[in-house]
Amino acid sequence: MQKYTYIADVNEKRLTLTINNATAVVPLYQVFTNGRLVGCLLKEKMEDNLIWSGTTLLIQELAPELGDFIRRTDEFSF
């Protein structure tokens, strides 16, 4: 399972987020910090646009930033 590591600035603090790739079993990207699940990230296709949303307030606020990071990482990795 592929994992992404992202450092986010939240309320003037740095959070290290570990993001598990979505799978057929779990279609959401699970986001962890310090080993705790803090929410999930969902990729949705709206017409020709890709929309990222989150299941918690923290992840919802970071969704566009995290989604862009995942997209850029995938472009350079695969």
PyMOL commands that set and color helices and strands:
alter all, ss='L'
color gray80, all
select helices_A, chain A and resi 57-77
alter helices_A, ss='H'
color red, helices_A
select strands_A, chain A and resi 3-10+13-20+29-33+36-46+49-54
alter strands_A, ss='S'
color yellow, strands_A
deselect
rebuild
show_as cartoon
